[in-house]
């Protein structure tokens, strides 16, 4: 090997050392990569619980929105909820907005609570607000974690309470108990009875919906019709707003309220055949007036007299026929403006 060959080999070795990595350098680079990957995995594990909580928040604000949307569709109202125009905590605390009175238990058994919430239903950790300009309701999770800045659910309530399509002009009787027939006059109804429904909405948040059993046209030119329906069960006594909804157009008709009434028997609840007894009847949201109230006990029972003690209390003196059918009876009271029934209330033996 001559000197030129030796020089070429040396030059080649120099180029490899100058342009490549040594074994030590390669090990250092690989070690750094492993460290970086390990750190990324550790960060991922560390952040995963917070990510899970954010996912839970996202699901829960949407469940509140969905329940509120369904409630508004069933009742036909939203504006009258008086949802505040700024973010307000959802809960039973005096400073919060109590959604449970509207949504529970039919739509939500309990209002969802933020995963890190410690106050329970008093303050769920979620907020609600109404934007009067954009006409939207916003449910928000203010305790969002990591780099997420907004977890919220929004739905539009439009320019009015889901669209007003007509006007309710009268309801007869103006006071009634569950299962009593009502006759509701108004406009905006669909000509087919089954395409209409009436919601009963109370200021305490109680509500129920009743189907329409029949419809009659009063004045076709004025679009004036009469709906026949029954007071639904389960409502407490008190003032109740009526909202008729045309299920074809989705529009609502408002304008009248009625009282849900009730009666009870604080004294005698049974009597023997052939006997004459006094039966005391107490009422709620009734107005008993001497000479203008009737108490009915059904066939085989003769009412001898009715004595009104107060607008909500009377005594009926009755005689039970010796041939009256034994068993449980429904009793009722009627005035010029109210009809009230009490089912399975009085027993003949």
Helices and strands as residue ranges (DSSP letters): H 3-19, H 23-75, G 79-81, E 88-89, H 100-103, G 120-122, E 126-131, E 136-141, E 152-156, E 164-172, E 175-176, E 181-186, G 193-195, E 196-201, E 207-219, E 224-230, E 238-246, E 252-260, E 262-264, E 270-271, E 276-284, E 294-296, E 301-310, E 313-320, E 327-334, E 338-348
